[in-house]
Amino acid sequence: MSAWRKFLRFSLVLRVMGHGEVEQSQGSGGGGPVEAVFWVKEAMTQWRFKGEAYIVGQDIEGSGQESSGTRTVKTKIGERMRVVKEDGKEDWSWAKEITAHFGNISPGMRGSFKNPIPGTPVSQPPSDPNWSLGQKVSDLNDEIARKNFRVVIIKPIEVEQLDLSVPDKARRWRFTYVGPNGDDGENIGEWKKEELWP
């Protein structure tokens, strides 16, 4: 089970334009504000997550001195991580976690990390002969694909739930992270729950 299970996560192609908006562009880091909204049609419920975005790259573990971005990710994400199983705790690592995320996507999706740079004109041939469409990557340590692969972790601070299943009785709740010692209002674990007008 992922040690990052308390966080929303998605993968990112390093070379996509606009990636710099999440802050650091080459290695691990971040902490910038982010908001993600999901609509679940079957439940007629909207979920809005507000928090901080952190990018995890290959530099999260390795030889040499850690960058400030790497230290930031490990500190900020680590403060909410919990041990799931005591046995095997010593085997966990940031590098294994990012490899597991890479392994959880299909070979075709892994191959997309070796595509030509997204958004560049087709009239410009790729500068690297290893970049082409339609590749399938089965090697979880493929150097080129992994170089362009990042995991973005959203550390939620506030979550809103808007229930529209009964239109004339819509309900909305805000869950605010208060930590293990929060004691103001109705708490669910480390979260304060408050009902709002929709």
Contact map, one row per residue, 1 for C-alpha under 8 A:
111010000000000000000000000000000000000000000000000000000000000000000000000000000001000000000000000000000000000000000000000000000000000000000000000000000000000000000000000000000000000000000000000000
111110000000000000000000000000000000000000000000000000000000000000000000000000000000000000000000100000000000000000000000000000000000000000000000000000000000000000000000000000000000000000000000000000
111111000000000000000000000000000000000000000000000000000000000000000000000000001111000000000000100000000000000000000000000000000000000000000000000000000000000000000000000000000000000000000000000000
011111100000000000000000000000000000000000000000000000000000000000000000000000001000000000000000000000000000000000000000000000000000000000000000000000000000000000000000000000000000000000000000000000
111111110000000000000000000000000000000000000000000000000000000000000000000000000000000000000000000000000000000000000000000000000000000000000000000000000000000000000000000000000000000000000000000000
001111110000000000000000000000000000000000000000000000000000000000000000000000011000000000000000000000000000000000000000000000000000000000000000000000000000000000000000000000000000000000000000000000
000111111000000000000000000000000000000000000000000000000000000000000000000000000000000000000000000000000000000000000000000000000000000000000000000000001111000000000000000000000000000000000000000000
000011111100000000000000000000000000000000000000000000000000000000000000000000000000000000000000000000000000000000000000000000000000000000000000000000001110000000000000000000000000000000000000000000
000000111110000000000000000000000000000000000000000000000000000000000000000000000000000000000000000000000000000000000000000000000000000000000000000000111100000000000000000000000000000000000000000000
000000011111000000000000000000000000000000000000000000000000000000000000000000000000000000000000000000000000000000000000000000000000000000000000000000111000000000000000000000000000000000000000000000
000000001111100000000000000000000000000000000000000000000000000000000000000000000000000000000000000000000000000000000000000000000000000000000000000011110000000000000000000000000000000000000000000000
000000000111110100000000000000000000000000000000000000000000000000000000000000000000000000000000000000000000000000000000000000000000000000000000000011110000000000000000000000000000000000000000000000
000000000011111100000000000000000000000000000000000000000000000000000000000000000000000000000000000000000000000010000000000000000000000000000000000111000000000000000000000000000000000000000000000000
000000000001111100100000110000000000000000000000000000000000000000000000000000000000000000000000000000000000000000000000000000000000000000000000000111000000000000000000000000000000000000000000000000
000000000000111110100000000000000000000000000000000000000000000000000000000000000000000000000000000000000000000000001100000000000000000000000000000100000000000000000000000000000000000000000000000000
000000000001111111100000000000000000000000000000000000000000000000000000000000000000000000000000000000000000000000001110000000000000000000000000000000000000000000000000000000000000000000000000000000
000000000000001111110000000000000000000000000000000000000000000000000000000000000000000000000000000000000000000000000110000000000000000000000000000000000000000000000000000000000000000000000000000000
000000000000000111111000000000000000000000000000000000000000000000000000000000000000000000000000000000000000000000000000000000000000000000000000000000000000000000000000000000000000000000000000000000
000000000000011111111110100000000000000000000000000000000000000000000000000000000000000000000000000000000000000000000000000000000000000000000000000000000000000000000000000000000000000000000000000000
000000000000000011111111100000000000000000000000000000000000000000000000000000000000000000000000000000000000000000000000000000000000000000000000000000000000000000000000000000000000000000000000000000
000000000000000001111110000000000000000000000000000000000000000000000000000000000000000000000000000000000000000000000000000000000000000000000000000000000000000000000000000000000000000000000000000000
000000000000000000111111100001110000000000000000000011100000000000000000000000000000000000000000000000000000000000000000000000000000000000000000000000000000000000000000000000000000000000000000000000
000000000000000000111111100011110000000000000000000000000000000000000000000000000000000000000000000000000000000000000000000000000000000000000000000000000000000000000000000000000000000000000000000000
000000000000000000010111111111000000000000000000000000100000000000001000000000000000000000000000000000000000000000000000000000000000000000000000000000000000000000000000000000000000000000000000000000
000000000000010000110111111000000000000000000000000000000000000000000000000000000000000000000000000000000000000000000000000000000000000000000000000000000000000000000000000000000000000000000000000000
000000000000010000000001111100000000000000000000000000000000000000000000000000000000000000000000000000000000000000000000000000000000000000000000000000000000000000000000000000000000000000000000000000
000000000000000000000001111110000000000000000000000000111111000000001100000000000000000000000000000000000000000000000000000000000000000000000000000000000000000000000000000000000000000000000000000000
000000000000000000000001011111000000000000000000000001111111000000001100100000000000000000000000000000000000000000000000000000000000000000000000000000000000000000000000000000000000000000000000000000
000000000000000000000011001111100000000000000000000001110000000000011111100000000000000000000000000000000000000000000000000000000000000000000000000000000000000000000000000000000000000000000000000000
000000000000000000000111000111110000000000000000000111100000000000001001100000000000000000000000000000000000000000000000000000000000000000000000000000000000000000000000000000000000000000000000000000
000000000000000000000110000011111000000000000000000111000000000000000001100000000000000000000000000000000000000000000000000000000000000000000000000000000000000000000000000000000000000000000000000000
000000000000000000000110000001111100000000000000000111000000000000000000000000000000000000000000000000000000000000000000000000000000000000000000000000000000000000000000000000000000000000000000000000
000000000000000000000000000000111110000000000000011110000000000000000000000000000000000000000000000000000000000000000000000000000000000000000000000000000000000000000000000000000000000000000000000000
000000000000000000000000000000011111000000000000011110000000000000000000000000000000000000000000000000000000000000000000000000000000000000000000000000000100000000000000000000000000000000000000000000
000000000000000000000000000000001111100000000001111000000000000000000000000000000000000000000000000000000000000000000000000000000000000000000000000000000000000000000000000000000000000000000000000000
000000000000000000000000000000000111110000000001110000000000000000000000000000000000000000000000000000000000000000000000000000000000000000000000000000000000000000000000000000000000000000000000000000
000000000000000000000000000000000011111000000111100000000000000000000000000000000000000000000000000000000000000000000000000000000000000000000000000000000000000000000000000000000000000000000000000000
000000000000000000000000000000000001111100000111000000000000000000000000000000000000000000000000000000000000000000000000000000000000000000000000000000000000000000000000000000000000000000000000000000
000000000000000000000000000000000000111110011110000000000000000000000000000000000000000000000000000000000000000000000000000000000000000000000000000000000000000000000000000000000000000000000000000000
000000000000000000000000000000000000011111111100000000000000000000000000000000000000000000000000000000000000000000000000000000000000000000000000000000000000000000000000000000000000000000000000000000
000000000000000000000000000000000000001111111000000000000000000000000000000000000000000000000000000000000000000000000000000000000000000000000000000000000000000000000000000000000000000000000000000000
000000000000000000000000000000000000000111111000000000000000000000000000000000000000000000000000000000000000000000000000000000000000000000000000000000000000000000000000000000000000000000000000000000
000000000000000000000000000000000000000111111000000000000000000000000000000000000000000000000000000000000000000000000000000000000000000000000000000000000000000000101000000000000000000000000000000000
000000000000000000000000000000000000001111111100000000000000000000000000000000000000000000000000000000000000000000000000000000000000000000000000000000000000000000111000000000000000000000000000000000
000000000000000000000000000000000000001111111110000000000000000000000000000000000000000000000000000000000000000000000000000000000000000000000000000000000000000011111000000000000000000000000000000000
000000000000000000000000000000000000111100011111000000000000000000000000000000000000000000000000000000000000000000000000000000000000000000000000000000000000000111100000000000000000000000000000000000
000000000000000000000000000000000000111000001111100000000000000000000000000000000000000000000000000000000000000000000000000000000000000000000000000000000000001111000000000000000000000000000000000000
000000000000000000000000000000000011110000000111110000000000000000000000000000000000000000000000000000000000000000000000000000000000000000000000000000000000001110000000000000000000000000000000000000
000000000000000000000000000000000011100000000011111000000000000000000000000000000000000000000000000000000000000000000000000000000000000000000000000000000001111100000000000000000000000000000000000000
000000000000000000000000000000001111000000000001111100000000000000000000000000000000000000000000000000000000000000000000000000000000000000000000000000000001111000000000000000000000000000000000000000
000000000000000000000000000000001110000000000000111110000000000000000000000000000000000000000000000000000000000000000000000000000000000000000000000000000111110000000000000000000000000000000000000000
000000000000000000000000000001111100000000000000011111000000000000000000000000000000000000000000000000000000000000000000000000000000000000000000000000000111100000000000000000000000000000000000000000
000000000000000000000100000001111100000000000000001111100000000000000000000000000000000000000000000000000000000000000000000000000000000000000000000000011110000000000000000000000000000000000000000000
000000000000000000000100000111110000000000000000000111110000000000000000100000000000000000000000000000000000000000000000000000000000000000000000000000011110000000000000000000000000000000000000000000
000000000000000000000101001111000000000000000000000011111000000000000000100000000000000000000000000000000000000000000000000000000000000000000000000001111000000000000000000000000000000000000000000000
000000000000000000000000001110000000000000000000000001111111000000000100100000000000000000000000010000000000000000000000000000000000000000000000000001111000000000000000000000000000000000000000000000
000000000000000000000000001100000000000000000000000000111111000000000000000000000000000000000000010000000000000000000000000000000000000000000000000011100000000000000000000000000000000000000000000000
000000000000000000000000001100000000000000000000000000011111100000000000000000000000000000000010010000000000000000000000000000000000000000000000011001000000000000000000000000000000000000000000000000
000000000000000000000000001100000000000000000000000000011111110001000100000000000000000000000000000000000000000000000000000000000000000000000000000000000000000000000000000000000000000000000000000000
000000000000000000000000001100000000000000000000000000011111110001000100000000000000000000000110000000000000000000000000000000000000000000000000000000000000000000000000000000000000000000000000000000
000000000000000000000000000000000000000000000000000000000111111001000000000000000000000000000110000000000000000000000000000000000000000000000000000000000000000000000000000000000000000000000000000000
000000000000000000000000000000000000000000000000000000000011111100000000000000000000000000000000000000000000000000000000000000000000000000000000000000000000000000000000000000000000000000000000000000
000000000000000000000000000000000000000000000000000000000000111110000000000000000000000000000000000000000000000000000000000000000000000000000000000000000000000000000000000000000000000000000000000000
000000000000000000000000000000000000000000000000000000000000011111000000000000000000000000000000000000000000000000000000000000000000000000000000000000000000000000000000000000000000000000000000000000
000000000000000000000000000000000000000000000000000000000000001111100000000000000000000000000000000000000000000000000000000000000000000000000000000000000000000000000000000000000000000000000000000000
000000000000000000000000000000000000000000000000000000000011100111110110000000000000000000000000000000000000000000000000000000000000000000000000000000000000000000000000000000000000000000000000000000
000000000000000000000000000000000000000000000000000000000000000011111110000000000000000000000000000000000000000000000000000000000000000000000000000000000000000000000000000000000000000000000000000000
000000000000000000000000000010000000000000000000000000000000000001111111000000000000000000000000000000000000000000000000000000000000000000000000000000000000000000000000000000000000000000000000000000
000000000000000000000001001111000000000000000000000000000000000000111111100000000000000000000000000000000000000000000000000000000000000000000000000000000000000000000000000000000000000000000000000000
000000000000000000000000001110000000000000000000000000010011000001111111110000000000000000000000000000000000000000000000000000000000000000000000000000000000000000000000000000000000000000000000000000
000000000000000000000000000010000000000000000000000000000000000001111111111000000000000000000000000000000000000000000000000000000000000000000000000000000000000000000000000000000000000000000000000000
000000000000000000000000000011100000000000000000000000000000000000011111111100000000000000000000000000000000000000000000000000000000000000000000000000000000000000000000000000000000000000000000000000
000000000000000000000000000111100000000000000000000001110000000000001111111111000000000000000000000000000000000000000000000000000000000000000000000000000000000000000000000000000000000000000000000000
000000000000000000000000000000000000000000000000000000000000000000000111111111000000000000000000000000000000000000000000000000000000000000000000000000000000000000000000000000000000000000000000000000
000000000000000000000000000000000000000000000000000000000000000000000011111111100000000000000000000000000000000000000000000000000000000000000000000000000000000000000000000000000000000000000000000000
000000000000000000000000000000000000000000000000000000000000000000000001111111110000000000000000000000000000000000000000000000000000000000000000000000000000000000000000000000000000000000000000000000
000000000000000000000000000000000000000000000000000000000000000000000000111111111000000000000000000000000000000000000000000000000000000000000000000000000010000000000000000000000000000000000000000000
000000000000000000000000000000000000000000000000000000000000000000000000111111111000000000000000000000000000000000000000000000000000000000000000000000000000000000000000000000000000000000000000000000
000000000000000000000000000000000000000000000000000000000000000000000000001111111000000000000000000000000000000000000000000000000000000000000000000000000000000000000000000000000000000000000000000000
000001000000000000000000000000000000000000000000000000000000000000000000000111111100000000000000000000000000000000000000000000000000000000000000000000000000000000000000000000000000000000000000000000
001101000000000000000000000000000000000000000000000000000000000000000000000011111110000000000000000000000000000000000000000000000000000000000000000000000000000000000000000000000000000000000000000000
001000000000000000000000000000000000000000000000000000000000000000000000000000011111000000000000000000000000000000000000000000000000000000000000000000000000000000000000000000000000000000000000000000
001000000000000000000000000000000000000000000000000000000000000000000000000000001111110010000000000000000000000000000000000000000000000000000000000000000000000000000000000000000000000000000000000000
101000000000000000000000000000000000000000000000000000000000000000000000000000000111110000000000000000000000000000000000000000000000000000000000000000000000000000000000000000000000000000000000000000
000000000000000000000000000000000000000000000000000000000000000000000000000000000011111110000000000000000000000000000000000000000000000000000000000000000000000000000000000000000000000000000000000000
000000000000000000000000000000000000000000000000000000000000000000000000000000000011111110000000000000000000000000000000000000000000000000000000000000000000000000000000000000000000000000000000000000
000000000000000000000000000000000000000000000000000000000000000000000000000000000000111111000000000000000000000000000000000000000000000000000000000000000000000000000000000000000000000000000000000000
000000000000000000000000000000000000000000000000000000000000000000000000000000000000111111110000000000000000000000000000000000000000000000000000000000000000000000000000000000000000000000000000000000
000000000000000000000000000000000000000000000000000000000000000000000000000000000010111111110000000000000000000000000000000000000000000000000000000000000000000000000000000000000000000000000000000000
000000000000000000000000000000000000000000000000000000000000000000000000000000000000001111110000000000000000000000000000000000000000000000000000000000000000000000000000000000000000000000000000000000
000000000000000000000000000000000000000000000000000000000000000000000000000000000000000111111000000000000000000000000000000000000000000000000000000000000000000000000000000000000000000000000000000000
000000000000000000000000000000000000000000000000000000000000000000000000000000000000000111111101100000000000000000000000000000000000000000000000000000000000000000000000000000000000000000000000000000
000000000000000000000000000000000000000000000000000000000000000000000000000000000000000000111111100000000000000000000000000000000000000000000000000000000000000000000000000000000000000000000000000000
000000000000000000000000000000000000000000000000000000000001100000000000000000000000000000011111110000000000000000000000000000000000000000000000000000000000000000000000000000000000000000000000000000
000000000000000000000000000000000000000000000000000000000101100000000000000000000000000000001111111000000000000000000000000000000000000000000000000000000000000000000000000000000000000000000000000000
000000000000000000000000000000000000000000000000000000000000000000000000000000000000000000011111111100000000000000000000000000000000000000000000000000000000000000000000000000000000000000000000000000
011000000000000000000000000000000000000000000000000000000000000000000000000000000000000000011111111110000000000000000000000000000000000000000000000000000000000000000000000000000000000000000000000000
000000000000000000000000000000000000000000000000000000011100000000000000000000000000000000000111111111000000000000000000000000000000000000000000000000100000000000000000000000000000000000000000000000
000000000000000000000000000000000000000000000000000000000000000000000000000000000000000000000011111111100000000000000000000000000000000000011000000000000000000000000000000000000000000000000000000000
000000000000000000000000000000000000000000000000000000000000000000000000000000000000000000000001111111110000000000000000000000000000000000000000000000000000000000000000000000000000000000000000000000
000000000000000000000000000000000000000000000000000000000000000000000000000000000000000000000000111111111000000000000000000000000000000000000000000000100000000000000000000000000000000000000000000000
000000000000000000000000000000000000000000000000000000000000000000000000000000000000000000000000011111111000010000000000000000000000000000010000000010000000000000000000000000000000000000000000000000
000000000000000000000000000000000000000000000000000000000000000000000000000000000000000000000000001111111100000000000000000000000000000000010000000000000000000000000000000000000000000000000000000000
000000000000000000000000000000000000000000000000000000000000000000000000000000000000000000000000000111111100000000000000000000000000000000000000000000000000000000000000000000000000000000000000000000
000000000000000000000000000000000000000000000000000000000000000000000000000000000000000000000000000011111110110000000000000000000000000000000000000000000000000000000000000000000000000000000000000000
000000000000000000000000000000000000000000000000000000000000000000000000000000000000000000000000000000111111110000000000000000000000000000000000000000000000000000000000000000000000000000000000000000
000000000000000000000000000000000000000000000000000000000000000000000000000000000000000000000000000000001111111000000000000000000000000111000000000000000000000000000000000000000000000000000000000000
000000000000000000000000000000000000000000000000000000000000000000000000000000000000000000000000000000000111111100000000000000000000011110000000000000000000000000000000000000000000000000000000000000
000000000000000000000000000000000000000000000000000000000000000000000000000000000000000000000000000000001111111110000000000000000000000100000000000000000000000000000000000000000000000000000000000000
000000000000000000000000000000000000000000000000000000000000000000000000000000000000000000000000000001001111111111000000000000000000000111000000100000000000000000000000000000000000000000000000000000
000000000000000000000000000000000000000000000000000000000000000000000000000000000000000000000000000000000011111111100000000000000000111110000000100000000000000000000000000000000000000000000000000000
000000000000000000000000000000000000000000000000000000000000000000000000000000000000000000000000000000000001111111100000000000000000111100000000100000000000000000000000000000000000000000000000000000
000000000000100000000000000000000000000000000000000000000000000000000000000000000000000000000000000000000000111111100000000000000000000000000001110110000000000000000000000000000000000000000000000000
000000000000000000000000000000000000000000000000000000000000000000000000000000000000000000000000000000000000011111110000000000000111101000000001100100000000000000000000000000000000000000000000000000
000000000000000000000000000000000000000000000000000000000000000000000000000000000000000000000000000000000000001111111100000000000011111000000000000000000000000000000000000000000000000000000000000000
000000000000000000000000000000000000000000000000000000000000000000000000000000000000000000000000000000000000000001111101000001000011100000000000000000000000000000000000000000000000000000000000000000
000000000000001100000000000000000000000000000000000000000000000000000000000000000000000000000000000000000000000000111111000001000000000000000000000000000000000000000000000000000000000000000000000000
000000000000001110000000000000000000000000000000000000000000000000000000000000000000000000000000000000000000000000111111000000000000000000000000000000000000000000000000000000000000000000000000000000
000000000000000110000000000000000000000000000000000000000000000000000000000000000000000000000000000000000000000000001111100000000000000000000000000000000000000000000000000000000000000000000000000000
000000000000000000000000000000000000000000000000000000000000000000000000000000000000000000000000000000000000000000011111110100000000000000000000000000000000000000000000000000000000000000000000000000
000000000000000000000000000000000000000000000000000000000000000000000000000000000000000000000000000000000000000000000011111100000000000000000000000000000000000000000000000000000000000000000000000000
000000000000000000000000000000000000000000000000000000000000000000000000000000000000000000000000000000000000000000000001111110000000000000000000000000000000000000000000000000000000000000000000000000
000000000000000000000000000000000000000000000000000000000000000000000000000000000000000000000000000000000000000000000000111110000000000000000000000000000000000000000000000000000000000000000000000000
000000000000000000000000000000000000000000000000000000000000000000000000000000000000000000000000000000000000000000000001111111000000000000000000000000000000000000000000000000000000000000000000000000
000000000000000000000000000000000000000000000000000000000000000000000000000000000000000000000000000000000000000000000000011111100000000000000000000000000000000000000000000000000000000000000000000000
000000000000000000000000000000000000000000000000000000000000000000000000000000000000000000000000000000000000000000011000000111111011000000000000000000000000000000000000000000000000000000000000000000
000000000000000000000000000000000000000000000000000000000000000000000000000000000000000000000000000000000000000000000000000011111010000000000000000000000000000000000000000000000000000000000000000000
000000000000000000000000000000000000000000000000000000000000000000000000000000000000000000000000000000000000000000000000000001111110000000000000000000000000000000000000000000000000000000000000000000
000000000000000000000000000000000000000000000000000000000000000000000000000000000000000000000000000000000000000000000000000001111111000000000000000000000000000000000000000000000000000000000000000000
000000000000000000000000000000000000000000000000000000000000000000000000000000000000000000000000000000000000000001000000000000011111000000000001000000000000000000000000000000000000000000000000000000
000000000000000000000000000000000000000000000000000000000000000000000000000000000000000000000000000000000000000001110000000001111111100000000000000000000000000000000000000000000000000000000000000000
000000000000000000000000000000000000000000000000000000000000000000000000000000000000000000000000000000000000000001110000000001001111111000000000000000000000000000000000000000000000000000000000000000
000000000000000000000000000000000000000000000000000000000000000000000000000000000000000000000000000000000000001101110000000000000011111000000000000000000000000000000000000000000000000000000000000000
000000000000000000000000000000000000000000000000000000000000000000000000000000000000000000000000000000000001001100100000000000000001111100000000000000000000000000000000000000000000000000000000000000
000000000000000000000000000000000000000000000000000000000000000000000000000000000000000000000000000000000001001101100000000000000001111110000000000000000000000000000000000000000000000000000000000000
000000000000000000000000000000000000000000000000000000000000000000000000000000000000000000000000000000000011111100000000000000000000011111000000000000000000000000000000000000000000000000000000000000
000000000000000000000000000000000000000000000000000000000000000000000000000000000000000000000000000000000011011000000000000000000000001111110100100000000000000000000000000000000000000000000000000000
000000000000000000000000000000000000000000000000000000000000000000000000000000000000000000000000000000000010010000000000000000000000000111110000000000000000000000000000000000000000000000000000000000
000000000000000000000000000000000000000000000000000000000000000000000000000000000000000000000000000000000000000000000000000000000000000011111100000000000000000000000000000000000000000000000000000000
000000000000000000000000000000000000000000000000000000000000000000000000000000000000000000000000001001100000000000000000000000000000000011111100010000000000000000000000000000000000000000000000000000
000000000000000000000000000000000000000000000000000000000000000000000000000000000000000000000000001000000000000000000000000000000000000000111110010000000000000000000000000000000000000000000000000000
000000000000000000000000000000000000000000000000000000000000000000000000000000000000000000000000000000000000000000000000000000000000000010111111110000000000000000000000000000000000000000000000000000
000000000000000000000000000000000000000000000000000000000000000000000000000000000000000000000000000000000000000000000000000000000000000000001111111000000000000000000000000000000000000000000000000000
000000000000000000000000000000000000000000000000000000000000000000000000000000000000000000000000000000000000000011000000000000000100000000000111111100000000000000000000000000000000000000000000000000
000000000000000000000000000000000000000000000000000000000000000000000000000000000000000000000000000000000000011111000000000000000000000010000111111110000000000000000000000000000000000000000000000000
000000000000000000000000000000000000000000000000000000000100000000000000000000000000000000000000000000000000000010000000000000000000000000011111111111000000000000000000000000000000000000000000000000
000000000000000000000000000000000000000000000000000000000100000000000000000000000000000000000000000000000000000000000000000000000000000000000011111110000000000000000000000000000000000000000000000000
000000000000111000000000000000000000000000000000000000000000000000000000000000000000000000000000000000000000000011000000000000000000000000000001111111000000000000000000000000000000000000000000000000
000000000011110000000000000000000000000000000000000000001000000000000000000000000000000000000000000001000000000010000000000000000000000000000000111111100000000000000000000000000000000000000000000000
000000000011110000000000000000000000000000000000000000111100000000000000000000000000000000000000000000000000000000000000000000000000000000000000010111110000000000000000000000000000000000000000000000
000000001111000000000000000000000000000000000000000000111000000000000000000000000000000000000000010010000000000000000000000000000000000000000000000011111000000000000000000000000000000000000000000000
000000001111000000000000000000000000000000000000000011110000000000000000000000000000000000000000000000000000000000000000000000000000000000000000000001111100000000000000000000000000000000000000000000
000000111100000000000000000000000000000000000000000011110000000000000000000000000000000000000000000000000000000000000000000000000000000000000000000000111110000000000000000000000000000000000000000000
000000111000000000000000000000000100000000000000001111000000000000000000000000000000000000000000000000000000000000000000000000000000000000000000000000011111000000000000000000000000000000000000000000
000000110000000000000000000000000000000000000000001111000000000000000000000010000000000000000000000000000000000000000000000000000000000000000000000000001111100000000000000000000000000000000000000000
000000100000000000000000000000000000000000000000111100000000000000000000000000000000000000000000000000000000000000000000000000000000000000000000000000000111111000000000000000001000000000000000000000
000000000000000000000000000000000000000000000000111100000000000000000000000000000000000000000000000000000000000000000000000000000000000000000000000000000011111000000000000000011000000000000000000000
000000000000000000000000000000000000000000000000111000000000000000000000000000000000000000000000000000000000000000000000000000000000000000000000000000000001111100000000000001111000000000000000000000
000000000000000000000000000000000000000000000011110000000000000000000000000000000000000000000000000000000000000000000000000000000000000000000000000000000001111110000000000001110000000000000000000000
000000000000000000000000000000000000000000000111100000000000000000000000000000000000000000000000000000000000000000000000000000000000000000000000000000000000011111000000000111100000000000000000000000
000000000000000000000000000000000000000000001111000000000000000000000000000000000000000000000000000000000000000000000000000000000000000000000000000000000000001111100000000111000000000000000000000000
000000000000000000000000000000000000000000001110000000000000000000000000000000000000000000000000000000000000000000000000000000000000000000000000000000000000000111110000011110000000000000000000000001
000000000000000000000000000000000000000000111100000000000000000000000000000000000000000000000000000000000000000000000000000000000000000000000000000000000000000011111100011100000000000000000000000000
000000000000000000000000000000000000000000011000000000000000000000000000000000000000000000000000000000000000000000000000000000000000000000000000000000000000000001111110111000000000000000000000000000
000000000000000000000000000000000000000000111000000000000000000000000000000000000000000000000000000000000000000000000000000000000000000000000000000000000000000000111110010000000000000000000000000000
000000000000000000000000000000000000000000000000000000000000000000000000000000000000000000000000000000000000000000000000000000000000000000000000000000000000000000111111110000000000000000000000000000
000000000000000000000000000000000000000000000000000000000000000000000000000000000000000000000000000000000000000000000000000000000000000000000000000000000000000000011111110000000000000000000000000000
000000000000000000000000000000000000000000000000000000000000000000000000000000000000000000000000000000000000000000000000000000000000000000000000000000000000000000000111110000000000000000000000000000
000000000000000000000000000000000000000000000000000000000000000000000000000000000000000000000000000000000000000000000000000000000000000000000000000000000000000000010111111000000000000000000000000000
000000000000000000000000000000000000000000000000000000000000000000000000000000000000000000000000000000000000000000000000000000000000000000000000000000000000000001111111111100000000000000000000000001
000000000000000000000000000000000000000000000000000000000000000000000000000000000000000000000000000000000000000000000000000000000000000000000000000000000000000001110000111110000000000000000000001111
000000000000000000000000000000000000000000000000000000000000000000000000000000000000000000000000000000000000000000000000000000000000000000000000000000000000000111100000011111000000000000000000001111
000000000000000000000000000000000000000000000000000000000000000000000000000000000000000000000000000000000000000000000000000000000000000000000000000000000000000111000000001111100000000000000000111100
000000000000000000000000000000000000000000000000000000000000000000000000000000000000000000000000000000000000000000000000000000000000000000000000000000000000011110000000000111110000000000000001111100
000000000000000000000000000000000000000000000000000000000000000000000000000000000000000000000000000000000000000000000000000000000000000000000000000000000000011100000000000011111000000000000011110000
000000000000000000000000000000000000000000000000000000000000000000000000000000000000000000000000000000000000000000000000000000000000000000000000000000000000111000000000000001111100000000000011100000
000000000000000000000000000000000000000000000000000000000000000000000000000000000000000000000000000000000000000000000000000000000000000000000000000000000001110000000000000000111110000000000111000000
000000000000000000000000000000000000000000000000000000000000000000000000000000000000000000000000000000000000000000000000000000000000000000000000000000000000000000000000000000011111110000000111000000
000000000000000000000000000000000000000000000000000000000000000000000000000000000000000000000000000000000000000000000000000000000000000000000000000000000000000000000000000000001111110000000110000000
000000000000000000000000000000000000000000000000000000000000000000000000000000000000000000000000000000000000000000000000000000000000000000000000000000000000000000000000000000000111110000001100000000
000000000000000000000000000000000000000000000000000000000000000000000000000000000000000000000000000000000000000000000000000000000000000000000000000000000000000000000000000000000111111000000100000000
000000000000000000000000000000000000000000000000000000000000000000000000000000000000000000000000000000000000000000000000000000000000000000000000000000000000000000000000000000000111111100100111000000
000000000000000000000000000000000000000000000000000000000000000000000000000000000000000000000000000000000000000000000000000000000000000000000000000000000000000000000000000000000000111111100000000000
000000000000000000000000000000000000000000000000000000000000000000000000000000000000000000000000000000000000000000000000000000000000000000000000000000000000000000000000000000000000011111100001000000
000000000000000000000000000000000000000000000000000000000000000000000000000000000000000000000000000000000000000000000000000000000000000000000000000000000000000000000000000000000000001111100001110000
000000000000000000000000000000000000000000000000000000000000000000000000000000000000000000000000000000000000000000000000000000000000000000000000000000000000000000000000000000000000001111110001110000
000000000000000000000000000000000000000000000000000000000000000000000000000000000000000000000000000000000000000000000000000000000000000000000000000000000000000000000000000000000000011111111111100000
000000000000000000000000000000000000000000000000000000000000000000000000000000000000000000000000000000000000000000000000000000000000000000000000000000000000000000000000000000000000000001111111100000
000000000000000000000000000000000000000000000000000000000000000000000000000000000000000000000000000000000000000000000000000000000000000000000000000000000000000000000000000000000001000000111110000000
000000000000000000000000000000000000000000000000000000000000000000000000000000000000000000000000000000000000000000000000000000000000000000000000000000000000000000000000000000001111110000111111000000
000000000000000000000000000000000000000000000000000000000000000000000000000000000000000000000000000000000000000000000000000000000000000000000000000000000000000000000000000000111110010000111111100000
000000000000000000000000000000000000000000000000000000000000000000000000000000000000000000000000000000000000000000000000000000000000000000000000000000000000000000000000000001111100010111110111110000
000000000000000000000000000000000000000000000000000000000000000000000000000000000000000000000000000000000000000000000000000000000000000000000000000000000000000000000000000011110000000011110011111000
000000000000000000000000000000000000000000000000000000000000000000000000000000000000000000000000000000000000000000000000000000000000000000000000000000000000000000000000000011100000000011000001111100
000000000000000000000000000000000000000000000000000000000000000000000000000000000000000000000000000000000000000000000000000000000000000000000000000000000000000000000000001111000000000000000000111110
000000000000000000000000000000000000000000000000000000000000000000000000000000000000000000000000000000000000000000000000000000000000000000000000000000000000000000000000001111000000000000000000011111
000000000000000000000000000000000000000000000000000000000000000000000000000000000000000000000000000000000000000000000000000000000000000000000000000000000000000000000000001100000000000000000000001111
000000000000000000000000000000000000000000000000000000000000000000000000000000000000000000000000000000000000000000000000000000000000000000000000000000000000000001000000011100000000000000000000000111
